[in-house]
Amino acid sequence: MSGLAFAQAPSPSHPLRFLATALLWGALAGAWLLAGGDALLVSPHAPATIALAHVFALGVLGNAMLGSLVQFLPVAACSPLPLARGVPLLHAVFNLGVGLLLPAIAGTTTTCGLVAAPLLVGALASCACAVLVAVVRGSGARAVRCGIGLAATALLATIGLGAALLAMRLGWMAPTARPLLGLHASFGLLGWVLGLLAAVGTMVVPMLQGTRPVPSTWLWGWLVLLAGVLLAAGADGVGIALPLPLPRIGPMLPLLLFAAAVIVLQQRAPHRRGPLLRRFWALGSLALAAATLVMPLPGSGLLAGVLVLAVGFPALVLGMLMEIAGFLAWIELRRRLPRGTRVPGVGSLFAEPHKRRVWWLHAVAALSLVLACLQPELARIAGALVLLGWLGAAWALWRCWRSALAWRP
């Protein structure tokens, strides 16, 4: 891990609070599916289904990615966040906003939406602006910082589109002539989530999985493609006719290239490390690749959404979450012990058997989710397995942290 700026690492409690909360939201998603059953897997446009999608998008992925950025920017990208001291407040406001947004989307109350909108817009917009300031001031790899900056810019667009959609759903604003839901999903899932994973992945995949370094030209080319796809989606969203069917086929290209790059890098890795992390990223990449294959099929919106939002991206972030948790426990242990005391290695603090158990739970849950899309009567079984998988991950995280704090030389 040479090249990491350990001296700039924030307090481990700052990223850890986001990571732990992401696991709890994942358990809530499983409980929601267990309670709602096949009614949640009938149409991707049903209010309760959209609310469940936001449990994954904001609760799971949002917390995991914000927590990862709090740790990654100062340590790996040499770009400390300007609002580092306000991280606990950011965490509280963001998650309160998510909790209030869900009943507003599900249509049970409009009052919650009135409170949730300013909370989420304020928390996410301030975070995105802080990230942009950090990458401009930072001294890390330029391609990585530009990739993170593109993701933060896409997050700002996602916030604006989401606020408009919520206002239209609650009757505060007249519906627009052009549908905004697809544009909101494109900027959120492709620009923010995938863009950030790709930028960060160029550093952490070689470091933690032992693959060959990712050439910066690959990342630059992919970022140009992603920016082009987002611009094409934006042009289509405002009614600008394009000569090619880019809005339809565009989202498939960045997803497929990202998934293929991960799989190829893993297969050709000269020094294979992190076997469980490799499994999680292989599972996530295969799910994303499968989603690109089913997207063109009629009536495949629900299956593609599950593959991307409930299987693919969560597998990627969960694998990284467990690695980050072990790293945070190691930092906390170093801070608690006197200078010069030998501490266990980073990889030994999060036990491999615990990671393996979490992997199997999530692999089975992922398979059950796909089967439930094809046979909705299996939805409650899938919900129970998803609940078990995320609770298992939370238990493993707690064991990692407890063992680190209890360690004595």
Phi and psi in degrees as a GROMACS rama.xvg file:
@    title "Ramachandran Plot"
@    xaxis  label "Phi"
@    yaxis  label "Psi"
@TYPE xy
-64.66  148.726  SER-2
94.4414  -7.77916  GLY-3
-88.0483  137.926  LEU-4
-91.0023  80.8028  ALA-5
-62.8085  -31.2976  PHE-6
-64.4575  -24.4231  ALA-7
-91.919  2.0163  GLN-8
-62.4666  135.836  ALA-9
-74.2383  174.747  PRO-10
-58.3282  130.644  SER-11
-54.9786  -25.9959  PRO-12
-66.445  -24.3849  SER-13
-66.8324  -57.6036  HIS-14
-70.5436  -30.6351  PRO-15
-63.4687  -35.8327  LEU-16
-63.7359  -36.4714  ARG-17
-69.0984  -44.5099  PHE-18
-64.0972  -43.4589  LEU-19
-65.1974  -39.2778  ALA-20
-66.0474  -35.322  THR-21
-58.7316  -39.9038  ALA-22
-66.209  -37.2243  LEU-23
-68.5045  -36.9697  LEU-24
-66.4902  -35.8703  TRP-25
-62.1503  -40.6623  GLY-26
-64.484  -37.6427  ALA-27
-64.2215  -38.3671  LEU-28
-60.2686  -42.1942  ALA-29
-64.1154  -42.9856  GLY-30
-64.8314  -37.2996  ALA-31
-62.4657  -45.6798  TRP-32
-68.2097  -36.332  LEU-33
-63.6266  -39.8276  LEU-34
-77.2869  -39.789  ALA-35
-80.4277  -29.1371  GLY-36
67.1561  -151.125  GLY-37
-67.4189  -13.7499  ASP-38
-63.0179  -23.7159  ALA-39
-83.4232  -9.41612  LEU-40
-119.971  30.1187  LEU-41
-94.6927  -47.1659  VAL-42
-142.994  136.688  SER-43
-71.1128  -8.34297  PRO-44
-100.532  0.635872  HIS-45
-67.5276  139.005  ALA-46
-54.7166  -43.7914  PRO-47
-66.4455  -33.9799  ALA-48
-69.2166  -40.1693  THR-49
-63.6601  -39.1168  ILE-50
-63.5541  -42.2884  ALA-51
-62.4056  -38.6363  LEU-52
-61.0419  -35.1378  ALA-53
-76.7193  -21.7514  HIS-54
-61.4399  -43.6565  VAL-55
-70.7544  -47.5379  PHE-56
-67.017  -44.8757  ALA-57
-96.4711  -49.3088  LEU-58
-65.9951  -51.8015  GLY-59
-82.4894  -63.4107  VAL-60
-68.5318  -40.7928  LEU-61
-60.2088  -49.2264  GLY-62
-64.7925  -43.3184  ASN-63
-62.3101  -41.14  ALA-64
-75.7582  -37.7419  MET-65
-64.8589  -42.946  LEU-66
-63.5359  -39.5044  GLY-67
-65.1118  -39.9083  SER-68
-64.6966  -39.5522  LEU-69
-57.0904  -36.0283  VAL-70
-88.1258  -40.6674  GLN-71
-72.5383  -43.3468  PHE-72
-57.6785  -51.8581  LEU-73
-74.1475  -33.6024  PRO-74
-84.6529  -46.6333  VAL-75
-101.179  -35.1794  ALA-76
-98.7299  0.139568  ALA-77
53.1061  41.7589  CYS-78
-133.288  77.4345  SER-79
-59.9752  140.775  PRO-80
-71.8453  134.696  LEU-81
-64.2777  -30.4993  PRO-82
-99.3896  35.0722  LEU-83
-56.2348  -38.6382  ALA-84
-71.4095  -20.1769  ARG-85
-94.4143  11.8178  GLY-86
-60.3625  -45.3152  VAL-87
-58.4093  -40.4589  PRO-88
-66.795  -42.1151  LEU-89
-58.446  -43.6966  LEU-90
-61.432  -45.5728  HIS-91
-66.5642  -45.5423  ALA-92
-65.7356  -43.4545  VAL-93
-61.3209  -48.7243  PHE-94
-72.4492  -31.5894  ASN-95
-64.1292  -41.1306  LEU-96
-62.8088  -41.6944  GLY-97
-63.091  -44.9888  VAL-98
-60.6125  -36.8155  GLY-99
-79.8142  -25.0475  LEU-100
-69.3749  -35.703  LEU-101
-60.0464  -50.0785  LEU-102
-64.7778  -27.9104  PRO-103
-67.6186  -40.9586  ALA-104
-69.2371  -42.1655  ILE-105
-68.5879  -10.9799  ALA-106
86.3825  14.6697  GLY-107
-85.416  -24.5805  THR-108
-159.433  146.035  THR-109
-98.4095  -20.3761  THR-110
-62.5314  -40.262  THR-111
-61.5528  -37.8627  CYS-112
-63.2351  -35.2238  GLY-113
-62.9477  -32.7908  LEU-114
-88.0108  -38.4011  VAL-115
-65.4318  -38.9996  ALA-116
-57.2194  -54.2616  ALA-117
-66.2537  -31.9513  PRO-118
-63.9151  -49.524  LEU-119
-70.292  -42.8426  LEU-120
-61.6953  -44.6308  VAL-121
-64.2606  -45.1994  GLY-122
-67.0213  -49.1225  ALA-123
-73.0486  -38.0719  LEU-124
-65.7126  -42.9746  ALA-125
-63.8115  -38.7198  SER-126
-66.0126  -44.9569  CYS-127
-61.9155  -43.0019  ALA-128
-65.573  -39.0287  CYS-129
-64.1351  -38.5263  ALA-130
-64.1568  -42.2816  VAL-131
-62.7187  -41.6554  LEU-132
-63.3391  -41.2485  VAL-133
-63.9361  -43.7793  ALA-134
-72.4247  -27.5518  VAL-135
-70.7743  -40.3171  VAL-136
-80.6763  -18.4303  ARG-137
-68.6776  170.101  GLY-138
-125.372  12.1674  SER-139
-76.9131  -171.803  GLY-140
-55.0673  130.7  ALA-141
-65.4471  -40.6028  ARG-142
-63.2597  -40.0966  ALA-143
-65.4854  -44.437  VAL-144
-65.5579  -37.4665  ARG-145
-66.6363  -37.9971  CYS-146
-63.0807  -42.7669  GLY-147
-66.3657  -37.4364  ILE-148
-64.2198  -40.6706  GLY-149
-62.2781  -41.3307  LEU-150
-62.9668  -42.755  ALA-151
-65.4021  -38.0331  ALA-152
-63.9003  -42.1207  THR-153
-63.0804  -34.2155  ALA-154
-63.3805  -39.9483  LEU-155
-61.9203  -42.279  LEU-156
-64.5932  -39.7664  ALA-157
-61.2611  -40.8293  THR-158
-61.8539  -47.3847  ILE-159
-62.16  -44.4283  GLY-160
-66.1482  -40.494  LEU-161
-64.0735  -41.0572  GLY-162
-62.9251  -39.7355  ALA-163
-65.6094  -42.244  ALA-164
-63.63  -41.1005  LEU-165
-64.8924  -40.4821  LEU-166
-63.5216  -39.1935  ALA-167
-69.8032  -38.6564  MET-168
-65.0185  -36.591  ARG-169
-90.0219  1.19215  LEU-170
82.6854  14.2458  GLY-171
-84.0458  -17.2122  TRP-172
-142.28  143.627  MET-173
-69.8997  141.282  ALA-174
-59.5079  144.216  PRO-175
-84.5572  160.893  THR-176
-68.7943  -30.6541  ALA-177
-101.849  134.055  ARG-178
-67.177  135.502  PRO-179
-104.947  -8.44853  LEU-180
-64.0891  -45.6082  LEU-181
-63.5551  -37.8148  GLY-182
-66.8943  -41.4976  LEU-183
-59.4295  -44.9653  HIS-184
-66.4949  -38.5007  ALA-185
-63.75  -48.5733  SER-186
-67.789  -36.0906  PHE-187
-73.8937  -50.512  GLY-188
-82.0899  -42.8023  LEU-189
-81.3674  -52.95  LEU-190
-70.2871  -50.5377  GLY-191
-81.0575  -58.9128  TRP-192
-72.1126  -56.9319  VAL-193
-66.5095  -39.6517  LEU-194
-60.6515  -42.5559  GLY-195
-69.604  -42.0994  LEU-196
-61.2001  -40.5699  LEU-197
-67.5542  -43.6542  ALA-198
-64.1091  -48.2185  ALA-199
-68.0137  -36.6493  VAL-200
-61.9623  -29.9146  GLY-201
-62.4865  -21.6886  THR-202
-97.6535  -44.9786  MET-203
-80.6939  -27.3594  VAL-204
-65.507  -50.6288  VAL-205
-62.4991  -37.7202  PRO-206
-68.458  -45.4485  MET-207
-99.9641  -19.2496  LEU-208
-112.13  -3.08979  GLN-209
73.3855  23.758  GLY-210
-83.4519  173.972  THR-211
-69.7997  151.189  ARG-212
-59.5277  143.315  PRO-213
-83.1987  120.204  VAL-214
-58.7875  138.855  PRO-215
-62.8078  -28.5966  SER-216
-64.2946  -33.7636  THR-217
-61.5187  -47.297  TRP-218
-65.2108  -42.6623  LEU-219
-60.0367  -46.6847  TRP-220
-61.3774  -41.573  GLY-221
-66.9968  -39.0124  TRP-222
-65.2018  -38.5274  LEU-223
-63.3561  -42.644  VAL-224
-61.5612  -46.0191  LEU-225
-62.2667  -43.4654  LEU-226
-62.4554  -39.299  ALA-227
-63.9771  -41.4574  GLY-228
-63.314  -43.0175  VAL-229
-67.1459  -38.9409  LEU-230
-65.3744  -39.4928  LEU-231
-64.1112  -41.244  ALA-232
-64.0447  -39.9627  ALA-233
-65.6688  -40.5916  GLY-234
-63.0355  -42.6494  ALA-235
-65.5406  -34.8181  ASP-236
-67.0149  -27.2674  GLY-237
-99.5532  6.66693  VAL-238
92.6042  15.6939  GLY-239
-85.2441  119.699  ILE-240
-73.0985  136.042  ALA-241
-113.377  144.222  LEU-242
-70.1306  -21.1261  PRO-243
-117.311  155.24  LEU-244
-78.3599  50.2106  PRO-245
-62.4172  -41.3396  LEU-246
-60.0565  -26.1192  PRO-247
-87.1305  -43.799  ARG-248
-95.8691  -15.8354  ILE-249
-58.1039  -49.2831  GLY-250
-59.0662  -23.7924  PRO-251
-70.0094  -33.7403  MET-252
-67.4696  -52.8359  LEU-253
-61.5726  -39.7126  PRO-254
-61.2184  -48.0678  LEU-255
-67.0576  -40.8907  LEU-256
-66.2161  -40.8984  LEU-257
-61.644  -48.9175  PHE-258
-62.466  -43.1629  ALA-259
-65.1479  -39.2724  ALA-260
-63.3972  -42.514  ALA-261
-62.5272  -46.1025  VAL-262
-64.4337  -43.1742  ILE-263
-65.2213  -44.4213  VAL-264
-61.5347  -40.3197  LEU-265
-66.0305  -41.5689  GLN-266
-68.2453  -28.9042  GLN-267
-105.743  18.076  ARG-268
-67.0858  126.334  ALA-269
-74.2516  -27.9512  PRO-270
-133.642  95.0672  HIS-271
-78.0651  121.978  ARG-272
-129.16  167.516  ARG-273
55.4194  63.5529  GLY-274
-58.5814  -38.0325  PRO-275
-73.4411  -36.6873  LEU-276
-63.3256  -39.2323  LEU-277
-61.0176  -40.7092  ARG-278
-64.3134  -43.6013  ARG-279
-62.2265  -43.0603  PHE-280
-72.679  -30.7579  TRP-281
-66.5874  -43.7441  ALA-282
-61.2829  -47.0791  LEU-283
-62.9192  -41.9967  GLY-284
-67.4125  -40.2072  SER-285
-64.6463  -38.6483  LEU-286
-64.9764  -41.9725  ALA-287
-65.2392  -41.0369  LEU-288
-63.7282  -41.1692  ALA-289
-63.6166  -37.5761  ALA-290
-61.8397  -39.62  ALA-291
-65.5477  -28.5776  THR-292
-76.7494  -31.279  LEU-293
-92.2234  -14.7751  VAL-294
-54.8388  -43.6461  MET-295
-71.3835  -13.8908  PRO-296
-75.0547  139.523  LEU-297
-65.3235  139.678  PRO-298
70.7077  20.152  GLY-299
-101.207  9.99512  SER-300
-60.141  -40.6518  GLY-301
-67.438  -45.5166  LEU-302
-64.0806  -44.0875  LEU-303
-62.3075  -40.3923  ALA-304
-64.1568  -40.6313  GLY-305
-65.1398  -43.0214  VAL-306
-61.8233  -37.1435  LEU-307
-83.2584  -51.746  VAL-308
-87.9324  -31.1133  LEU-309
-106.89  -16.0891  ALA-310
-119.197  -58.5151  VAL-311
-63.7538  -64.037  GLY-312
-62.832  -43.4047  PHE-313
-60.0032  -35.2548  PRO-314
-63.9737  -41.1306  ALA-315
-64.1097  -47.8609  LEU-316
-74.1867  -31.0655  VAL-317
-68.7454  -40.5905  LEU-318
-59.0905  -44.4997  GLY-319
-69.3699  -34.2546  MET-320
-59.2082  -42.7082  LEU-321
-68.7046  -34.5892  MET-322
-67.0076  -43.2882  GLU-323
-63.7537  -38.8487  ILE-324
-61.501  -42.5913  ALA-325
-63.1023  -38.318  GLY-326
-66.2587  -41.1603  PHE-327
-65.4991  -39.9151  LEU-328
-62.652  -37.8096  ALA-329
-65.4346  -42.0611  TRP-330
-64.091  -43.5902  ILE-331
-62.9239  -39.4191  GLU-332
-64.732  -41.8817  LEU-333
-63.4305  -36.4177  ARG-334
-72.8237  -30.6063  ARG-335
-80.994  -28.7821  ARG-336
-92.6709  155.47  LEU-337
-61.2616  150.919  PRO-338
-59.1508  136.66  ARG-339
94.3769  -10.1656  GLY-340
-73.9839  132.563  THR-341
-75.2991  132.737  ARG-342
-119.697  158.94  VAL-343
-60.6929  158.368  PRO-344
-66.8966  158.516  GLY-345
-58.0772  -43.509  VAL-346
-68.6425  -16.2125  GLY-347
-90.6371  -11.0222  SER-348
-80.3072  -31.3819  LEU-349
-103.293  103.046  PHE-350
-60.7687  136.292  ALA-351
-59.6574  -40.0686  GLU-352
-59.2904  -34.8783  PRO-353
-67.5984  -43.1359  HIS-354
-61.2994  -41.0842  LYS-355
-64.0166  -40.1358  ARG-356
-64.2169  -42.7603  ARG-357
-62.9452  -39.6103  VAL-358
-59.3939  -48.6353  TRP-359
-65.0016  -40.8392  TRP-360
-60.4173  -42.6903  LEU-361
-76.6518  -31.1476  HIS-362
-64.8912  -43.3756  ALA-363
-66.5076  -41.4722  VAL-364
-62.9835  -39.3616  ALA-365
-62.7764  -44.5549  ALA-366
-62.5419  -41.1503  LEU-367
-65.2631  -35.6354  SER-368
-64.8951  -42.8898  LEU-369
-63.6284  -43.9152  VAL-370
-64.3674  -35.431  LEU-371
-67.3934  -29.6915  ALA-372
-66.2613  -33.1838  CYS-373
-84.923  -33.2222  LEU-374
-129.216  88.6463  GLN-375
-57.7734  -21.4344  PRO-376
-66.3531  -11.151  GLU-377
-89.1316  6.17697  LEU-378
-61.0497  -41.78  ALA-379
-67.3637  -36.4151  ARG-380
-63.9444  -43.9681  ILE-381
-61.3971  -41.4965  ALA-382
-61.5505  -40.9916  GLY-383
-63.6536  -40.0822  ALA-384
-70.5309  -38.2145  LEU-385
-64.0868  -43.6565  VAL-386
-58.7352  -45.7883  LEU-387
-63.9625  -40.068  LEU-388
-63.1765  -45.7008  GLY-389
-74.3923  -33.1749  TRP-390
-66.2496  -37.2298  LEU-391
-61.9784  -38.5824  GLY-392
-67.1693  -39.7219  ALA-393
-64.4029  -40.4882  ALA-394
-63.8978  -41.3583  TRP-395
-64.7496  -39.0508  ALA-396
-63.6096  -42.4141  LEU-397
-63.1079  -41.0762  TRP-398
-63.5885  -40.3035  ARG-399
-61.0139  -47.0618  CYS-400
-69.0953  -39.4233  TRP-401
-65.7991  -41.957  ARG-402
-66.5307  -34.0277  SER-403
-67.3388  -43.6718  ALA-404
-71.4994  -26.0228  LEU-405
-87.9771  -6.47197  ALA-406
-70.268  138.234  TRP-407
-131.997  142.419  ARG-408
